[in-house]
Amino acid sequence: MESTDAEAQILSNIRFRDRFEWLRVQNEMKSKYDVVILGAGHNGLVAAAYLGRAGLSVLLLEKNDYVGGAATSQKVFANYDARLSRYSYLVSLFPEKIIRDLGLNLDLRRRAAASFTPYVKNGHHEGLLLSNVDEEQSRRSIAALTGNDTEHKQMKKFYNLSRVFAEHVWDTMLEPLVPKEEFKRRFDVDDVSREAWRSLVEEPLGRAIERYLQNDLVRGLVLTDAKIGIFTHPHDPSLVQNRCFLYHLIGNKTGEWKVPVGGMGAVAYELEQAARKSGAEMLTNVDLRALDLDGKKCSVEFEVDGTRHSIDARFLLVNFGRNVLAKFVGKLYQPHATDEGSVFKINMLLRRLPKLKATRYPAALAFCGTFHSDEGYEQMNLSYGQARRGCLPNKTPCEVYCHTLTDDSILAPELRSQGFHTMTLFGLDTPWSLFARDNATMRKLAERKFLQSMNQWLEEPLEDCLAVARNGHLCIESKSPVDIEDALGMYHGNIFQDAPTWPFVATKEKAGTWGVETEYDNVFLCGSSALRGGAVSGIPGHNAARAVLAHV
Ligand SMILES: Cc1cc2nc3c(=O)[nH]c(=O)nc-3n(C[C@H](O)[C@H](O)[C@H](O)COP(=O)(O)OP(=O)(O)OC[C@H]3O[C@@H](n4cnc5c(N)ncnc54)[C@H](O)[C@@H]3O)c2cc1C
């Protein structure tokens, strides 16, 4: 839809309201707060809501001109009223307890299919279609791929391990940390639990995948959950792939990923409202200048609109990553190799869904779950090796989602009636180092590669289905790890700020902590950099609030 005068008026009103809000907050701003939160990502908002409700005065300071961080919906393409989840898009790890505690009105919607993986067999285009609800559908589809029922049975056995793991772990995520040995004892109850512990915690995930599964496509399907967002391979001795896998499978004990109705911005909006209702104040467009921390006092200096401010706080919560914090306290940030980000995200607006070469499957069915391309197990070993050697992989593994097939409320009615859809591509094995030297050139190359990957399965190129802006540009936007770091501060574009952590601590000394503590007694991490952080979960926000409340 072309933008109208009315729309322009709404936008300018919003800008006016922002400015008005800013003047109001600036006038009312105190010189001292109980808690200052640096960054207003969704976790900062969760922490603010809990602390405000506990009666503490809270101020959030955000560098961008919006709140929500990586949990945001934006009108990415100027002439079209389509609000895309620009970074994160699916929810699984957000605990029911936080939704209840904060009275959030969230509608998380199940997708009609879990996944679709196209493949070629005997010269014919086919697809592996897995269901979220219809086990028989999944069985038939796996049997059509492999020739018998063994792989389906084995896959069920394999996923039973993560189900058992989730049963033991999920409820502990909002509690103080437990030492590894004690955690292990909790699994020492039956053979399946012991096997879950061994396969998911003690040995590289690749071993269990290869022990349980034989088919390359099925193995690859499982492996993607261990690779999303990070740069790793099945036998990585760091076990970062195991940690990443666990976070993708334990959410609310089911591990199901759902579409937030209204887009990810609806989640941030609900949290923003909860934080504001609790009395929290927020400033955007903040240029943070200096932090003065000594364990007892916290002073924060920042500028907005050219005016310098200095504010004291009893507690400081840090929503951005440890990398950004290190810069402000003048310390050298020493990342682990596993902290490297490795994601390429493409946001698209389509005039119509493309038809598939696998003609048995309507596009609306194939694209409503997770559409996998070039994600075979051996294929991903190859692409990882090529990226490790500093090259863009020949075949770039990726997953594609069409959220408007589950929730079209993010499109204006005119776009809906004309058959428009949003499409998101999440690319793997594209580490930050590939883009560090010449981001613009590499971004273009990577975008082309990912579209090629998709086009091999389509009757018509994806480019032909893209909406076109008034200036003639195709409605496609790509974000490399360099772009993600620029926009949000996430270290080397790591979508979880840094490598995912275990849900327990290695030693007894840290037992009983919340995983949010820093070297300063009154400074806590409240974002994805905390232990058990990462993803749209609100968990570190909740846990940081609990740590502060334990002090007061
Ligand atoms: C492309 C992409 C796709 C993803 N997909 C999913 C998904 O589908 N599902 C899922 O669960 N997770 C997903 N994730 C991960 C998830 O979005 C993040 O882990 C989560 O949103 C982080 O939330 P947070 O509040 O901890 O931090 P952030 O969202 O990183 O918020 C930190 C805030 O700090 C601000 N900030 C940074 N520097 C400064 C500064 N100097 N001064 C002031 N403010 C500053 C940032 O602007 C930001 O608003 C994805 C992430 C990305 C990038």
The ligand as an SDF file (V2000), in Angstrom:
LIG
                    3D

 53 58  0  0  0  0  0  0  0  0999 V2000
   18.4580  -11.6290   13.9500 C   0  0  0  0  0  0  0  0  0  0  0  0
   18.0220  -12.1840   15.2780 C   0  0  0  0  0  0  0  0  0  0  0  0
   17.0490  -13.1710   15.3220 C   0  0  0  0  0  0  0  0  0  0  0  0
   16.6640  -13.7160   16.5430 C   0  0  0  0  0  0  0  0  0  0  0  0
   15.6360  -14.6130   16.5740 N   0  0  0  0  0  0  0  0  0  0  0  0
   15.1470  -15.0130   17.7700 C   0  0  0  0  0  0  0  0  0  0  0  0
   13.9080  -15.7130   17.8560 C   0  0  0  0  0  0  0  0  0  0  0  0
   13.2190  -15.9170   16.8580 O   0  0  0  0  0  0  0  0  0  0  0  0
   13.4930  -16.1040   19.0790 N   0  0  0  0  0  0  0  0  0  0  0  0
   14.2040  -15.8440   20.2310 C   0  0  0  0  0  0  0  0  0  0  0  0
   13.7710  -16.2490   21.3150 O   0  0  0  0  0  0  0  0  0  0  0  0
   15.3550  -15.1410   20.1750 N   0  0  0  0  0  0  0  0  0  0  0  0
   15.8220  -14.6990   18.9850 C   0  0  0  0  0  0  0  0  0  0  0  0
   16.9390  -13.9110   18.9350 N   0  0  0  0  0  0  0  0  0  0  0  0
   17.6510  -13.6210   20.1790 C   0  0  0  0  0  0  0  0  0  0  0  0
   16.9010  -12.6270   21.0280 C   0  0  0  0  0  0  0  0  0  0  0  0
   16.3000  -11.6610   20.2220 O   0  0  0  0  0  0  0  0  0  0  0  0
   17.8410  -11.9400   22.0140 C   0  0  0  0  0  0  0  0  0  0  0  0
   18.5730  -12.8910   22.7470 O   0  0  0  0  0  0  0  0  0  0  0  0
   17.0480  -11.0950   22.9800 C   0  0  0  0  0  0  0  0  0  0  0  0
   16.0820  -10.3020   22.3270 O   0  0  0  0  0  0  0  0  0  0  0  0
   17.9890  -10.2100   23.7440 C   0  0  0  0  0  0  0  0  0  0  0  0
   17.2150   -9.4340   24.6120 O   0  0  0  0  0  0  0  0  0  0  0  0
   17.9230   -8.5550   25.7130 P   0  0  0  0  0  0  0  0  0  0  0  0
   16.8880   -7.7050   26.3220 O   0  0  0  0  0  0  0  0  0  0  0  0
   18.7090   -9.4270   26.6230 O   0  0  0  0  0  0  0  0  0  0  0  0
   18.9970   -7.6790   24.9320 O   0  0  0  0  0  0  0  0  0  0  0  0
   18.8930   -6.7570   23.6430 P   0  0  0  0  0  0  0  0  0  0  0  0
   17.6750   -6.9860   22.8780 O   0  0  0  0  0  0  0  0  0  0  0  0
   20.2200   -6.9240   22.9710 O   0  0  0  0  0  0  0  0  0  0  0  0
   18.7910   -5.3280   24.2840 O   0  0  0  0  0  0  0  0  0  0  0  0
   19.9080   -4.5900   24.6910 C   0  0  0  0  0  0  0  0  0  0  0  0
   19.5510   -3.1480   24.5410 C   0  0  0  0  0  0  0  0  0  0  0  0
   20.6860   -2.3600   24.9040 O   0  0  0  0  0  0  0  0  0  0  0  0
   20.7810   -1.2950   23.9980 C   0  0  0  0  0  0  0  0  0  0  0  0
   22.1310   -0.7640   23.9810 N   0  0  0  0  0  0  0  0  0  0  0  0
   23.2380   -1.2860   23.4080 C   0  0  0  0  0  0  0  0  0  0  0  0
   24.2880   -0.4610   23.6010 N   0  0  0  0  0  0  0  0  0  0  0  0
   23.8360    0.5960   24.3190 C   0  0  0  0  0  0  0  0  0  0  0  0
   24.4410    1.7710   24.8260 C   0  0  0  0  0  0  0  0  0  0  0  0
   25.7260    2.0440   24.6210 N   0  0  0  0  0  0  0  0  0  0  0  0
   23.6770    2.6280   25.5090 N   0  0  0  0  0  0  0  0  0  0  0  0
   22.3530    2.3920   25.7540 C   0  0  0  0  0  0  0  0  0  0  0  0
   21.7210    1.2890   25.2680 N   0  0  0  0  0  0  0  0  0  0  0  0
   22.4610    0.4050   24.5670 C   0  0  0  0  0  0  0  0  0  0  0  0
   20.3910   -1.9110   22.6840 C   0  0  0  0  0  0  0  0  0  0  0  0
   20.0430   -0.9430   21.7210 O   0  0  0  0  0  0  0  0  0  0  0  0
   19.2190   -2.7940   23.1010 C   0  0  0  0  0  0  0  0  0  0  0  0
   17.9970   -2.1020   23.0590 O   0  0  0  0  0  0  0  0  0  0  0  0
   17.3000  -13.3040   17.7370 C   0  0  0  0  0  0  0  0  0  0  0  0
   18.2350  -12.2780   17.6980 C   0  0  0  0  0  0  0  0  0  0  0  0
   18.5990  -11.7140   16.4870 C   0  0  0  0  0  0  0  0  0  0  0  0
   19.6150  -10.6060   16.4630 C   0  0  0  0  0  0  0  0  0  0  0  0
  1  2  1  0
  2  3  1  0
  2 52  2  0
  3  4  2  0
  4  5  1  0
  4 50  1  0
  5  6  2  0
  6  7  1  0
  6 13  1  0
  7  8  2  0
  7  9  1  0
  9 10  1  0
 10 11  2  0
 10 12  1  0
 12 13  2  0
 13 14  1  0
 14 15  1  0
 14 50  1  0
 15 16  1  0
 16 17  1  0
 16 18  1  0
 18 19  1  0
 18 20  1  0
 20 21  1  0
 20 22  1  0
 22 23  1  0
 23 24  1  0
 24 25  2  0
 24 26  1  0
 24 27  1  0
 27 28  1  0
 28 29  2  0
 28 30  1  0
 28 31  1  0
 31 32  1  0
 32 33  1  0
 33 34  1  0
 33 48  1  0
 34 35  1  0
 35 36  1  0
 35 46  1  0
 36 37  1  0
 36 45  1  0
 37 38  2  0
 38 39  1  0
 39 40  1  0
 39 45  2  0
 40 41  1  0
 40 42  2  0
 42 43  1  0
 43 44  2  0
 44 45  1  0
 46 47  1  0
 46 48  1  0
 48 49  1  0
 50 51  2  0
 51 52  1  0
 52 53  1  0
M  END
$$$$
